[in-house]
Amino acid sequence: MSEKKKFLLRIDAGVYNALEKWAADDLRSINAQMEFLLNQAVKRAGRPVRPSVRDDDDTPHTADENFLD
């Protein structure tokens, strides 16, 4: 499993409360709910998600990058 990126998100309290309730209704954490919704939005927009891979020195790259040695 690839390592997940961490970032700080500033969000309106009302939107957060709505997402928190939605997450509870779906038996998910708020973080899992937001990730689920973002993934759905990315797919719906037709934006491909390239899986990241790691090379020997544990540096993350996208799977379709060409490496020059």
RODO-2510 file (C-alpha; in nm, 4 decimals, decimal comma):
residues 69
     n   res          X          Y          Z
     1     m     0,0000     0,0000     0,0000
     2     s     0,1334     0,3406    -0,0891
     3     e     0,2037     0,5994     0,1760
     4     k    -0,0665     0,8637     0,2048
     5     k     0,0107     1,2334     0,1811
     6     k    -0,0678     1,4482     0,4813
     7     f    -0,1933     1,8034     0,4455
     8     l    -0,3780     2,0656     0,6449
     9     l    -0,7265     2,1591     0,5236
    10     r    -0,9151     2,4676     0,6322
    11     i    -1,2863     2,4163     0,5882
    12     d    -1,6027     2,5984     0,6885
    13     a    -1,7413     2,4652     1,0170
    14     g    -2,0855     2,4039     0,8639
    15     v    -1,9382     2,1988     0,5796
    16     y    -1,7277     2,0038     0,8275
    17     n    -2,0324     1,9309     1,0441
    18     a    -2,2290     1,8086     0,7411
    19     l    -1,9377     1,5837     0,6348
    20     e    -1,9005     1,4551     0,9904
    21     k    -2,2702     1,3584     1,0026
    22     w    -2,2499     1,1989     0,6562
    23     a    -1,9407     1,0027     0,7615
    24     a    -2,1184     0,8762     1,0741
    25     d    -2,4206     0,7726     0,8646
    26     d    -2,1857     0,5733     0,6361
    27     l    -1,9894     0,4306     0,9329
    28     r    -1,6682     0,6009     0,8202
    29     s    -1,4245     0,8371     0,9859
    30     i    -1,4355     1,1970     0,8638
    31     n    -1,0979     1,1407     0,6976
    32     a    -1,2160     0,8260     0,5169
    33     q    -1,5352     1,0036     0,4080
    34     m    -1,3441     1,2976     0,2630
    35     e    -1,1039     1,0639     0,0825
    36     f    -1,3994     0,8635    -0,0543
    37     l    -1,5705     1,1791    -0,1819
    38     l    -1,2505     1,3165    -0,3351
    39     n    -1,1864     0,9861    -0,5129
    40     q    -1,5418     0,9900    -0,6512
    41     a    -1,4999     1,3483    -0,7724
    42     v    -1,1679     1,2673    -0,9417
    43     k    -1,3195     0,9668    -1,1228
    44     r    -1,6323     1,1598    -1,2228
    45     a    -1,4132     1,4375    -1,3667
    46     g    -1,2256     1,1809    -1,5759
    47     r    -0,8941     1,2498    -1,4089
    48     p    -0,6868     0,9306    -1,3971
    49     v    -0,5133     0,8515    -1,0712
    50     r    -0,1705     0,7064    -1,1351
    51     p    -0,0548     0,4717    -0,8615
    52     s     0,2721     0,5738    -0,7028
    53     v     0,5625     0,3321    -0,6944
    54     r     0,8882     0,3461    -0,5031
    55     d     1,2326     0,2803    -0,6432
    56     d     1,5301     0,1266    -0,4634
    57     d     1,6066     0,4418    -0,2630
    58     d     1,2385     0,4593    -0,1492
    59     t     1,1696     0,7726    -0,3547
    60     p     0,8050     0,7910    -0,4673
    61     h     0,7354     0,8244    -0,8391
    62     t     0,4306     0,7852    -1,0568
    63     a     0,4071     0,4492    -1,2299
    64     d     0,4409     0,5977    -1,5796
    65     e     0,7544     0,8090    -1,5246
    66     n     1,0562     0,7251    -1,7348
    67     f     1,3728     0,6848    -1,5318
    68     l     1,7110     0,7751    -1,6711
    69     d     2,0093     0,6104    -1,5055
***
